[in-house]
Amino acid sequence: MKRQLKADAVVIGAGVTGCGVARDLALRGLSVLLVERGDVNSGASGGNHGLLHSGARYAFADKESAEECHEENTLLKKVAPQCVEATGGLFVGVPGDDENDMADFASHLEASGVPYRKISAEEALALEPTVNPDIIAAYEVEDAAVDPFMLSLDNVADTQAHGGELLCGTELVAVKRDGKRITHAILEQKGSGITFEVETACVVNAAGAWAGKVA
Ligand SMILES: Cc1cc2nc3c(=O)[nH]c(=O)nc-3n(C[C@H](O)[C@H](O)[C@H](O)COP(=O)(O)OP(=O)(O)OC[C@H]3O[C@@H](n4cnc5c(N)ncnc54)[C@H](O)[C@@H]3O)c2cc1C
């Protein structure tokens, strides 16, 4: 069976990226169709550690990522506080670690704008009693725990509240084009055997690790 649909934007993949993008577009007044071949967060977004990075982890090797993490950490705590538990995080140096790295850590955090507090070994042990007691240096940062399921489902709910739609169990299998411009997304729904031909001017590829295949 074939069905015709129309949407301003078709977002492929309902992980944290696709659900966030769908909500963003819906809030801007576009009609949005969010398409997921499995279920919400059935890709990497449902299998991660739920660590909302402060940026400290990347401060040494990747300043740009550290800055982005800090920005996103601050933003998520503001727009989705119900999904975030502000646990805080510790970076500790122990015997065997590179002493130069430890001495430089604070300046790397500062260069990336990642907030930190240098704390004593006693304070670190009081916060986390199972940490190696031979601490040489300890830094408290703004790492947090994020519930990626709540985040995506809340984004989907708000997308729907703004007129958007979610199709699960449905895979993008092809597109139709007019020259270089995509005109239709072709979707197949498992189980029902329905093929959707969606007229659209915009397909957003939010397929995570499968983005190359979708592209
Ligand atoms: C083991 C692990 C631990 C991690 N831990 C953390 C962490 O602690 N903190 C952190 O910030 N990040 C972590 N990450 C990274 C984080 O999980 C990912 O960056 C994030 O989930 C990516 O989201 P996404 O929406 O881009 O991709 P995904 O969540 O993978 O979503 C892509 C979706 O696209 C769908 N899809 C693919 N092809 C099609 C198609 N043709 N049609 C329809 N749908 C399609 C897939 O089914 C999938 O649901 C971790 C990753 C892994 C693997």
The ligand as a Gaussian input file, in Angstrom:
#p B3LYP/6-31G(d) Opt

LIG

0 1
 C       28.945000       2.965000      24.308000
 C       28.717000       4.448000      24.135000
 C       28.783000       5.296000      25.244000
 C       28.595000       6.666000      25.087000
 N       28.608000       7.463000      26.189000
 C       28.351000       8.791000      26.073000
 C       28.266000       9.636000      27.208000
 O       28.404000       9.185000      28.336000
 N       28.011000      10.958000      27.015000
 C       27.835000      11.487000      25.763000
 O       27.604000      12.711000      25.646000
 N       27.874000      10.718000      24.657000
 C       28.122000       9.387000      24.802000
 N       28.160000       8.594000      23.682000
 C       27.889000       9.209000      22.383000
 C       26.390000       9.469000      22.206000
 O       25.628000       8.347000      22.619000
 C       26.129000       9.760000      20.738000
 O       26.957000      10.828000      20.312000
 C       24.681000      10.159000      20.491000
 O       23.768000       9.247000      21.082000
 C       24.438000      10.228000      18.989000
 O       23.080000      10.519000      18.803000
 P       22.469000      10.522000      17.361000
 O       21.043000      10.901000      17.518000
 O       23.329000      11.348000      16.485000
 O       22.625000       8.992000      16.858000
 P       21.747000       7.714000      17.263000
 O       21.261000       7.771000      18.655000
 O       22.544000       6.515000      16.880000
 O       20.472000       7.866000      16.341000
 C       20.468000       7.566000      14.965000
 C       19.138000       6.901000      14.676000
 O       18.969000       6.818000      13.261000
 C       18.195000       5.658000      12.993000
 N       18.350000       5.334000      11.573000
 C       19.474000       4.959000      10.927000
 N       19.223000       4.778000       9.613000
 C       17.910000       5.050000       9.432000
 C       17.041000       5.041000       8.280000
 N       17.477000       4.718000       7.049000
 N       15.728000       5.361000       8.447000
 C       15.252000       5.692000       9.684000
 N       16.027000       5.701000      10.793000
 C       17.342000       5.399000      10.666000
 C       18.793000       4.615000      13.947000
 O       17.896000       3.551000      14.166000
 C       19.042000       5.478000      15.202000
 O       17.975000       5.404000      16.130000
 C       28.346000       7.214000      23.800000
 C       28.272000       6.367000      22.694000
 C       28.450000       5.005000      22.857000
 C       28.311000       4.103000      21.638000

